[in-house]
Amino acid sequence: MYSKAREIRERLGDEQDAADATFGLGQVHRLRNEYSEAQSMYNKAKEICERLGDEQGVAHAALGLGEVHRIWKEYSEAQAMYNKAKEIHERLGDECGVAHAAFGLGEVHLLRKEYSEAQVMYSKAKEIRERLADERGVAHAAFCLGEVHLLRMEYSEADEQDVADAAFGLGQVHRLRNEYSEAQTMYSKAKEIREHLGDEQGVADAAFGLAHVHRLRKEYSEAQAMYSKAKEIFEHLGDDHLVAHAALGLGEVHRLRNEYSGAQAMYGKAKEIYKRFGDLKRVGYATWGLGQLIQAEAT
């Protein structure tokens, strides 16, 4: 689609539209991990925009090139492109663009172990995202700032808790967006820090999140282990409602593994607790699961 548009627009001499279509192609190639093609398209778009005096277009293309160079571990080139994008966006008053470029610079500095510079850039990105009410952007920048603190060994227990909370929040966001690899990474980080802090509730919450991700990825052994861990901690803490959630998850895993006896026990436990709390919606989920078992055993 973008290729056809670019061809037509170039033929008609509409350079601005050709630049837009070329940049769009660069984005597509980058998202498909076709980085050589992305670089070529971004460079072409940047060249056209420079000729037209379209500063916004130059900044967007420079930002794309920064991403490609960062992924290729060409950090000097990435830094130059992010700086160019940031400078233009600042001049144009485009806060969202400044935040993108600042975050990219933070990533480059972090990868080069330039922790002071990384902290400055992540802080700038976070400050702008807060102003723009971009909760996901704020959470991402906050998590990266926590990482910087940890890597510099300049952290207190409060800092660790903040990092764990940010990681867990990002895990939730990634899971809801079906980005399971990223969710697993974030939940694992949160669980690791919370174990270090002795935060049982936090460990259980992260384990429960990991269990969901493993179940959705059909990694049933890992899902069972995490649901069991979460359930054990919730029981220890006396939180019956969360025990029921973990039992329901275990019921699902046992059913999917054709372990009908285990599934029946877990669905039954979840149903009994949900009834006690008057949680009729989840009573329905547990009842449905039990019904699926009866149907499977009858066939």
DRENMAR-457259 format. One record per residue (C-alpha): x, y negated, z; residue number from 0. Coordinates in Angstrom, 3 decimals, decimal comma, padded with zeros to 6 digits. Layout:
// DRENMAR-457259
       c1       c2       c3 seq
        X        Y        Z NUM
...
***
This chain:
// DRENMAR-457259
       c1       c2       c3 seq
  000,000  000,000  000,000   0
  002,710 -002,485  001,037   1
  004,893 -001,350 -001,925   2
  002,098 -002,007 -004,421   3
  001,323 -005,383 -002,867   4
  004,990 -006,379 -002,962   5
  005,330 -005,369 -006,632   6
  002,237 -007,346 -007,686   7
  003,153 -010,422 -005,665   8
  006,731 -010,492 -006,953   9
  005,432 -010,213 -010,507  10
  003,096 -013,139 -009,924  11
  005,916 -015,180 -008,427  12
  004,237 -015,504 -005,025  13
  007,384 -015,310 -002,909  14
  005,692 -015,920  000,447  15
  003,314 -013,030 -000,049  16
  006,183 -010,887 -001,348  17
  008,134 -011,673  001,836  18
  005,149 -010,713  004,007  19
  004,675 -007,432  002,155  20
  008,403 -006,662  002,305  21
  008,459 -007,316  006,055  22
  005,429 -005,044  006,417  23
  007,307 -002,292  004,608  24
  010,219 -002,790  006,967  25
  007,884 -002,294  009,935  26
  006,452  000,887  008,430  27
  009,901  002,340  007,727  28
  011,118  001,472  011,227  29
  008,122  003,111  012,891  30
  008,750  006,193  010,758  31
  012,421  006,245  011,879  32
  013,564  005,464  008,322  33
  016,099  002,930  009,475  34
  018,159  002,442  006,292  35
  014,999  001,624  004,354  36
  013,789 -000,622  007,178  37
  017,078 -002,534  007,201  38
  016,895 -003,062  003,453  39
  013,333 -004,416  003,644  40
  014,031 -006,672  006,637  41
  017,113 -008,115  004,907  42
  015,127 -008,799  001,738  43
  012,296 -010,437  003,701  44
  014,795 -012,551  005,655  45
  016,526 -013,672  002,469  46
  013,227 -014,762  000,852  47
  012,062 -016,559  003,996  48
  015,392 -018,403  004,291  49
  015,042 -019,546  000,686  50
  011,476 -020,737  001,375  51
  012,388 -022,430  004,659  52
  009,935 -020,152  006,499  53
  011,533 -020,097  009,945  54
  008,826 -017,919  011,501  55
  009,385 -015,302  008,808  56
  013,160 -015,441  009,290  57
  012,698 -014,892  013,042  58
  010,394 -011,905  012,539  59
  012,822 -010,278  010,087  60
  015,782 -010,982  012,396  61
  013,896 -009,348  015,269  62
  013,283 -006,267  013,127  63
  016,959 -006,140  012,158  64
  017,891 -006,453  015,830  65
  015,780 -003,376  016,593  66
  017,415 -001,356  013,814  67
  020,961 -002,334  014,826  68
  020,172 -001,524  018,481  69
  018,883  001,935  017,558  70
  022,046  002,469  015,475  71
  024,148  001,370  018,504  72
  025,533 -001,569  016,509  73
  025,239 -003,809  019,530  74
  027,138 -006,868  018,258  75
  024,950 -007,059  015,153  76
  021,815 -006,429  017,241  77
  022,763 -009,209  019,651  78
  023,344 -011,652  016,785  79
  019,917 -010,908  015,265  80
  018,036 -011,057  018,579  81
  019,760 -014,373  019,388  82
  018,799 -015,773  016,001  83
  015,169 -014,705  016,495  84
  015,104 -016,092  020,043  85
  016,571 -019,450  018,992  86
  014,007 -019,908  016,207  87
  011,049 -018,803  018,340  88
  012,135 -021,224  021,083  89
  012,320 -024,056  018,563  90
  008,854 -023,185  017,231  91
  007,360 -022,807  020,718  92
  006,390 -019,169  020,060  93
  006,516 -017,690  023,580  94
  005,530 -014,187  022,511  95
  008,400 -014,130  020,010  96
  010,838 -015,442  022,620  97
  009,756 -012,669  025,011  98
  010,295 -009,990  022,342  99
  013,774 -011,298  021,516 100
  014,732 -011,739  025,193 101
  013,660 -008,179  025,968 102
  015,696 -006,891  023,006 103
  018,723 -008,804  024,274 104
  018,154 -007,315  027,717 105
  018,235 -003,842  026,174 106
  021,482 -004,561  024,325 107
  023,171 -005,996  027,427 108
  022,003 -003,022  029,497 109
  023,397 -000,566  026,952 110
  026,710 -002,479  026,996 111
  026,687 -002,405  030,825 112
  026,525 -006,201  030,929 113
  024,158 -006,126  033,877 114
  024,130 -009,830  034,814 115
  023,197 -010,809  031,250 116
  020,607 -008,019  031,060 117
  019,012 -009,259  034,278 118
  018,744 -012,815  032,912 119
  017,058 -011,660  029,683 120
  014,654 -009,182  031,308 121
  013,697 -011,856  033,857 122
  012,966 -014,311  031,062 123
  010,840 -011,730  029,228 124
  008,959 -010,892  032,443 125
  008,318 -014,555  033,260 126
  006,844 -015,193  029,798 127
  004,741 -012,011  029,865 128
  003,315 -013,088  033,234 129
  002,375 -016,440  031,729 130
  000,732 -014,674  028,782 131
 -001,137 -012,289  031,155 132
  000,433 -009,324  029,317 133
  000,275 -006,697  032,086 134
  001,958 -003,950  030,090 135
  004,794 -006,288  029,076 136
  005,233 -007,424  032,684 137
  005,355 -003,815  033,892 138
  007,918 -002,849  031,260 139
  010,195 -005,803  032,047 140
  009,814 -005,206  035,807 141
  010,813 -001,572  035,369 142
  013,899 -002,544  033,344 143
  014,876 -005,136  035,953 144
  014,657 -002,407  038,580 145
  016,899 -000,211  036,456 146
  019,469 -003,021  036,313 147
  019,394 -003,394  040,099 148
  019,876  000,340  040,545 149
  022,750  000,500  038,061 150
  024,489 -002,394  039,788 151
  023,973 -000,641  043,131 152
  022,474 -003,898  044,394 153
  019,176 -002,601  045,602 154
  017,282 -002,311  048,827 155
  014,561  000,180  049,691 156
  012,024 -002,449  048,602 157
  013,680 -002,686  045,183 158
  013,539  001,113  044,785 159
  009,859  001,122  045,669 160
  009,231 -001,588  043,055 161
  011,062  000,462  040,422 162
  009,076  003,577  041,357 163
  005,782  001,664  041,193 164
  006,655  000,136  037,811 165
  007,728  003,535  036,443 166
  004,517  005,169  037,652 167
  002,425  002,367  036,118 168
  004,194  002,775  032,784 169
  003,644  006,538  032,993 170
 -000,089  005,908  033,335 171
 -000,081  003,513  030,366 172
  001,890  005,897  028,131 173
 -000,325  008,866  029,079 174
 -003,504  006,972  028,236 175
 -001,949  006,021  024,893 176
 -001,069  009,701  024,219 177
  002,669  008,871  024,336 178
  003,493  011,986  026,294 179
  007,312  012,026  026,080 180
  007,477  008,454  027,384 181
  004,891  009,236  030,081 182
  006,903  012,252  031,239 183
  010,073  010,166  031,483 184
  008,351  007,487  033,571 185
  006,527  009,896  035,912 186
  009,758  011,866  036,440 187
  011,632  008,663  037,327 188
  008,895  007,632  039,778 189
  008,876  011,104  041,380 190
  012,669  011,166  041,744 191
  012,805  007,758  043,473 192
  009,831  008,523  045,722 193
  011,415  011,813  046,792 194
  014,536  009,864  047,734 195
  012,399  007,424  049,744 196
  010,425  010,198  051,457 197
  007,165  008,788  050,043 198
  004,967  011,918  050,039 199
  001,876  010,222  048,623 200
  003,952  008,732  045,811 201
  005,598  012,080  045,027 202
  002,192  013,762  044,865 203
  000,765  011,060  042,571 204
  003,750  011,337  040,203 205
  003,584  015,159  040,243 206
 -000,124  014,962  039,422 207
  000,630  012,645  036,479 208
  003,345  015,019  035,258 209
  000,923  017,944  035,539 210
 -001,561  016,142  033,287 211
  001,132  015,479  030,691 212
  002,396  019,079  030,728 213
 -001,166  020,396  030,387 214
 -001,869  018,108  027,433 215
  001,374  019,298  025,823 216
  000,326  022,927  026,466 217
  003,304  023,463  028,793 218
  001,188  025,457  031,197 219
  003,876  026,847  033,512 220
  005,211  023,349  034,168 221
  001,663  021,995  034,572 222
  000,835  024,708  037,116 223
  003,989  023,948  039,121 224
  003,221  020,208  039,253 225
 -000,494  020,627  040,085 226
  000,483  023,076  042,845 227
  003,037  020,639  044,266 228
  000,520  017,776  044,211 229
 -002,171  019,967  045,814 230
  000,165  021,120  048,588 231
  001,110  017,517  049,479 232
 -002,491  016,269  049,285 233
 -003,505  019,103  051,658 234
 -000,699  018,140  054,022 235
 -001,854  014,504  053,933 236
 -005,483  015,554  054,498 237
 -006,793  013,892  051,332 238
 -009,486  016,375  050,291 239
 -010,709  014,389  047,281 240
 -007,238  014,478  045,714 241
 -006,931  018,158  046,664 242
 -010,062  018,728  044,564 243
 -008,536  016,856  041,607 244
 -005,420  019,058  041,747 245
 -007,543  022,223  042,159 246
 -009,609  021,244  039,107 247
 -006,397  020,800  037,096 248
 -005,160  024,199  038,266 249
 -008,491  025,723  037,269 250
 -008,034  024,331  033,770 251
 -004,482  025,683  033,491 252
 -005,463  029,154  034,748 253
 -008,403  029,226  032,305 254
 -006,207  028,215  029,370 255
 -003,777  030,992  030,312 256
 -006,689  033,491  030,545 257
 -006,040  033,944  034,275 258
 -009,727  034,081  035,132 259
 -009,452  035,093  038,783 260
 -007,139  032,176  039,581 261
 -009,289  029,816  037,543 262
 -012,440  030,875  039,375 263
 -010,829  030,286  042,763 264
 -009,608  026,800  041,824 265
 -012,822  025,682  040,083 266
 -014,784  026,991  043,072 267
 -012,590  025,072  045,523 268
 -012,879  021,865  043,518 269
 -016,659  022,228  043,190 270
 -017,120  022,803  046,917 271
 -015,101  019,681  047,858 272
 -016,758  017,492  045,230 273
 -020,199  018,552  046,504 274
 -019,168  017,540  049,995 275
 -018,190  014,082  048,745 276
 -021,302  013,760  046,589 277
 -019,130  013,405  043,472 278
 -021,745  014,839  041,117 279
 -019,856  013,964  037,934 280
 -016,909  016,136  038,942 281
 -019,169  018,834  040,332 282
 -020,363  019,012  036,737 283
 -016,788  019,403  035,435 284
 -016,100  022,275  037,849 285
 -019,439  023,927  037,035 286
 -018,664  023,661  033,315 287
 -015,300  025,359  033,912 288
 -016,944  028,199  035,834 289
 -019,431  028,570  033,005 290
 -016,606  028,842  030,495 291
 -015,135  031,697  032,543 292
 -018,428  033,613  032,566 293
 -018,718  033,139  028,814 294
 -015,094  034,269  028,208 295
 -015,466  037,382  030,373 296
 -018,682  038,323  028,590 297
 -016,994  038,398  025,171 298
***
